[in-house]
Amino acid sequence: MSTEIPPLQAPVQWLDTPNGDRLAWRRVSGSGPTLLWLGGFLSDMTGSKVTRLTAEAEARGWDFLCFDYFAHGETGGNIAEARVGRWRDNALAVLDQLTDGPVVAIGSSMGGHMLSLLMQARPERIQAAGFLAPAADFVTALIQPSLSPEDRRQLEISGVWMMPGYDRPVPLSQAFFEEARQYEVLNAPLPFDGPVRILHGMKDDVVPWRHGLRLLETVTTPDAHIHLIKDGDHRLSRPQDLDLLVDMAAELRS
């Protein structure tokens, strides 16, 4: 029996960031532009997309980097203390401290918002951008408008809304919602010169596919395409969806 440790079982590495967070990260060392993965809300480095990209990077000799934001995965932390700006700073620290040269970044769901913020802050570093079900402005454009009158009342009275849909309710504070307004990207053109590719399922009941079109319209590059998957859901984790992810990564790296 082989004793080789699978890539995702290898010891995690740690990055101390300027804002004081200590981030867990892993890398497959390879050639060419670094492929940087930006995960979704409460996802981590053990997910099927990261697992597949890790395997492809090993097989194809790609340089691949993934990490867990504050209050995610192995990084840990209190989600009640998380903010959009804090996660943005996490992504910037990873980009600035762990990569050199051109980077091909792929953002999934909330990671699509983080990628949009990286494109704003470091346009000279991002060579190409890929998105899966991108949740740009996910707090102000998706979560907040979906709150029921009862949810809004809970937020107003207690200062915290307990977001359902996960293994336990997720506390999102009034401060979380207010801070997120500083990091909106869909209300003005997003200057970017590189290629942009978007994968979005038309049966996505978390981030509607038309929201992906909003991002497509916002980026200024003419080299922007969206691939709509008629029977695809939000996760896009079926084998055929993962194949499309790998194809997109390969195209953007070329």
VOKESE-317185 format. One line per 4 residues: number of its first residue (from 1); their letters; for each residue x, y, z of C-alpha. Coordinates in nm, 4 decimals. Layout:
<atoms>
NUM = A = X/Y/Z  ...
</atoms>
This chain:
<atoms>
1 = MSTE = 0.0000/0.0000/0.0000  0.1290/0.3442/-0.0916  0.2326/0.5629/0.1998  0.2328/0.8809/-0.0081
5 = IPPL = 0.0384/1.1597/0.1643  -0.2308/1.3116/-0.0618  -0.1664/1.6810/-0.1347  -0.4503/1.8076/0.0854
9 = QAPV = -0.3314/1.5924/0.3760  0.0129/1.7541/0.3703  0.0968/1.9786/0.6651  -0.0636/2.3189/0.6396
13 = QWLD = 0.1588/2.6261/0.6222  0.0894/2.9536/0.7998  0.0993/3.3172/0.6953  0.1052/3.6009/0.9473
17 = TPNG = -0.0706/3.8960/0.7860  -0.0306/4.2712/0.8448  -0.3723/4.2895/1.0131  -0.2771/4.0206/1.2653
21 = DRLA = -0.4572/3.7200/1.1196  -0.2713/3.3901/1.0871  -0.3888/3.2174/0.7703  -0.3674/2.8498/0.6823
25 = WRRV = -0.2508/2.7830/0.3273  -0.1258/2.5070/0.0992  0.0619/2.5072/-0.2273  0.1453/2.2785/-0.5155
29 = SGSG = 0.4755/2.4107/-0.6475  0.4955/2.4249/-1.0237  0.5738/2.6445/-1.3218  0.3930/2.9214/-1.5018
33 = PTLL = 0.1609/3.1791/-1.3481  0.0377/3.0951/-0.9998  -0.3209/2.9718/-0.9954  -0.4777/3.1320/-0.6865
37 = WLGG = -0.8019/2.9887/-0.5474  -1.0454/3.2148/-0.3620  -1.3091/3.0058/-0.1901  -1.6694/3.0763/-0.1000
41 = FLSD = -1.8464/3.1700/0.2223  -1.7608/2.9152/0.4953  -1.5893/2.6849/0.2441  -1.2370/2.5588/0.3028
45 = MTGS = -0.9380/2.3832/0.1465  -1.0985/2.0378/0.1714  -1.3730/2.1052/-0.0851  -1.4161/1.9154/-0.4103
49 = KVTR = -1.3050/2.2067/-0.6298  -0.9788/2.2563/-0.4396  -0.9223/1.8807/-0.4337  -0.9672/1.8571/-0.8112
53 = LTAE = -0.7485/2.1601/-0.8857  -0.4803/2.0241/-0.6532  -0.4791/1.6940/-0.8425  -0.4653/1.8723/-1.1787
57 = AEAR = -0.1831/2.0973/-1.0596  0.0153/1.7932/-0.9467  -0.0437/1.6180/-1.2782  0.0179/1.9188/-1.5043
61 = GWDF = 0.2984/2.0921/-1.3158  0.0938/2.4004/-1.2294  0.1755/2.6328/-0.9434  -0.1420/2.6281/-0.7316
65 = LCFD = -0.2142/2.8159/-0.4098  -0.5168/2.8011/-0.1798  -0.5890/2.9309/0.1697  -0.8592/2.9650/0.4350
69 = YFAH = -0.9884/3.3111/0.5228  -1.0315/3.4248/0.8825  -1.3111/3.2220/1.0487  -1.2854/2.9557/0.7760
73 = GETG = -1.1400/2.6055/0.7790  -0.8037/2.5548/0.9439  -0.7442/2.9275/0.9909  -1.0246/2.9393/1.2454
77 = GNIA = -1.1625/3.2397/1.4273  -1.4954/3.3777/1.5402  -1.7266/3.4390/1.2436  -1.8972/3.7142/1.4445
81 = EARV = -1.5715/3.9119/1.4168  -1.5430/3.8674/1.0394  -1.5915/4.1508/0.7921  -1.5765/4.1772/0.4141
85 = GRWR = -1.2784/4.4097/0.4461  -1.0996/4.1627/0.6710  -1.1415/3.8865/0.4117  -1.0249/4.1252/0.1402
89 = DNAL = -0.7145/4.1988/0.3465  -0.6577/3.8226/0.3854  -0.6680/3.7771/0.0074  -0.4367/4.0736/-0.0482
93 = AVLD = -0.1860/3.9383/0.2051  -0.1791/3.6013/0.0303  -0.1329/3.7672/-0.3091  0.1344/4.0084/-0.1880
97 = QLTD = 0.3329/3.7788/0.0410  0.3063/3.4363/-0.1233  0.3151/3.5088/-0.4967  0.5473/3.6768/-0.7442
101 = GPVV = 0.4761/3.7759/-1.1005  0.1497/3.7185/-1.2856  -0.1356/3.5427/-1.1098  -0.4393/3.3673/-1.2545
105 = AIGS = -0.7092/3.3895/-0.9878  -1.0337/3.1941/-0.9655  -1.3076/3.2942/-0.7233  -1.6068/3.0817/-0.6261
109 = SMGG = -1.9259/3.2452/-0.4958  -1.8074/3.4876/-0.2230  -1.4584/3.4313/-0.3624  -1.5815/3.6036/-0.6771
113 = HMLS = -1.6332/3.9167/-0.4719  -1.2862/3.8808/-0.3218  -1.1408/3.8401/-0.6716  -1.3207/4.1538/-0.7899
117 = LLMQ = -1.1613/4.3421/-0.4996  -0.8171/4.2055/-0.5922  -0.8717/4.3211/-0.9507  -0.9424/4.6690/-0.8138
121 = ARPE = -0.6484/4.6759/-0.5745  -0.3811/4.4891/-0.7737  -0.4726/4.5061/-1.1449  -0.1061/4.4768/-1.2387
125 = RIQA = -0.0786/4.1396/-1.0610  -0.3919/3.9653/-1.1878  -0.3240/3.8277/-1.5356  -0.6624/3.6612/-1.5801
129 = AGFL = -0.9769/3.6099/-1.3740  -1.2110/3.3130/-1.3531  -1.5390/3.3033/-1.1633  -1.7798/3.0307/-1.0529
133 = APAA = -2.1277/3.1527/-0.9588  -1.9737/3.4876/-0.8618  -2.1424/3.6531/-0.5649  -2.0090/4.0041/-0.6193
137 = DFVT = -2.1499/4.2408/-0.3552  -2.2904/3.9297/-0.1881  -2.3803/4.1106/0.1334  -2.5510/4.4216/-0.0019
141 = ALIQ = -2.6892/4.2864/-0.3301  -2.7846/3.9304/-0.2305  -2.8113/3.8684/0.1446  -2.9532/4.1985/0.2659
145 = PSLS = -3.2333/4.2286/0.0057  -3.3425/3.8717/0.0871  -3.4071/3.9455/0.4551  -3.7688/3.9092/0.5602
149 = PEDR = -3.9411/4.1736/0.7725  -3.8879/3.9418/1.0706  -3.5166/3.9106/0.9883  -3.4819/4.2869/0.9644
153 = RQLE = -3.6600/4.3294/1.2936  -3.4253/4.0781/1.4569  -3.1261/4.2668/1.3190  -3.2594/4.6029/1.4335
157 = ISGV = -3.3510/4.4889/1.7837  -3.0599/4.2589/1.8662  -2.7937/4.3929/1.6313  -2.7400/4.0401/1.4956
161 = WMMP = -2.9183/3.8275/1.2363  -2.8724/3.4521/1.2652  -2.8263/3.3344/0.9073  -2.9717/2.9858/0.8472
165 = GYDR = -2.8659/2.7272/0.5918  -2.5451/2.5969/0.7519  -2.4724/2.3338/1.0162  -2.5485/2.6029/1.2736
169 = PVPL = -2.6935/2.9554/1.2428  -2.4270/3.2096/1.1397  -2.4291/3.5407/1.3322  -2.4105/3.8419/1.1003
173 = SQAF = -2.4086/4.1743/1.2783  -2.5410/4.5148/1.1845  -2.1763/4.6243/1.1693  -2.1068/4.3445/0.9187
177 = FEEA = -2.3783/4.4754/0.6854  -2.2767/4.8387/0.7235  -1.9058/4.7730/0.6639  -1.9805/4.5751/0.3473
181 = RQYE = -2.1066/4.8888/0.1736  -1.7481/5.0132/0.1562  -1.6529/4.7216/-0.0679  -1.9168/4.7203/-0.3407
185 = VLNA = -1.7935/4.6557/-0.6948  -2.1065/4.6434/-0.9115  -2.2067/5.0090/-0.8968  -1.9338/5.1337/-1.1314
189 = PLPF = -1.7196/4.9919/-1.4132  -1.4485/4.7533/-1.2919  -1.1343/4.8389/-1.4917  -0.9542/4.5239/-1.6045
193 = DGPV = -0.7581/4.4410/-1.9196  -0.7134/4.0641/-1.8916  -0.9414/3.7794/-1.9890  -1.2451/3.7063/-1.7709
197 = RILH = -1.4375/3.3781/-1.7722  -1.7524/3.3004/-1.5740  -1.9212/2.9653/-1.5099  -2.2748/2.9872/-1.3734
201 = GMKD = -2.5516/2.7330/-1.3268  -2.8985/2.8348/-1.4402  -3.0518/2.6372/-1.1511  -2.8462/2.8286/-0.8957
205 = DVVP = -3.0878/2.9185/-0.6139  -2.8215/3.0999/-0.4084  -2.6669/3.3377/-0.6626  -2.9008/3.3826/-0.9636
209 = WRHG = -2.7245/3.3477/-1.2959  -2.8364/3.6968/-1.3944  -2.6183/3.8222/-1.1103  -2.3236/3.6715/-1.2963
213 = LRLL = -2.4293/3.8743/-1.5998  -2.4114/4.1899/-1.3878  -2.0466/4.1175/-1.3165  -1.9825/4.0446/-1.6851
217 = ETVT = -2.1279/4.3842/-1.7723  -1.9234/4.5575/-1.5002  -1.5741/4.4455/-1.6069  -1.4300/4.6684/-1.8771
221 = TPDA = -1.2307/4.4095/-2.0714  -1.3805/4.3031/-2.4049  -1.2329/3.9569/-2.3510  -1.5079/3.8434/-2.1135
225 = HIHL = -1.7344/3.5420/-2.1567  -1.9950/3.3634/-1.9469  -2.0739/2.9924/-1.9763  -2.4250/2.9166/-1.8552
229 = IKDG = -2.4873/2.5583/-1.7453  -2.8581/2.4882/-1.7895  -2.8854/2.2162/-1.5255  -2.6096/2.3480/-1.2979
233 = DHRL = -2.6765/2.4420/-0.9351  -2.4792/2.6750/-0.7091  -2.2161/2.4256/-0.6013  -2.1058/2.3244/-0.9539
237 = SRPQ = -1.9352/2.0217/-0.8016  -2.0525/1.7412/-1.0295  -1.7782/1.5693/-1.2316  -1.8827/1.7508/-1.5483
241 = DLDL = -1.8801/2.0851/-1.3630  -1.5328/2.0186/-1.2263  -1.4178/1.9353/-1.5793  -1.5386/2.2802/-1.6907
245 = LVDM = -1.3518/2.4380/-1.3996  -1.0284/2.2667/-1.5009  -1.0784/2.3656/-1.8652  -1.1316/2.7274/-1.7590
249 = AAEL = -0.8183/2.7238/-1.5427  -0.6130/2.5757/-1.8273  -0.7426/2.8350/-2.0744  -0.6708/3.1269/-1.8421
253 = RS = -0.3179/3.0010/-1.7707  -0.2306/2.9624/-2.1386
</atoms>
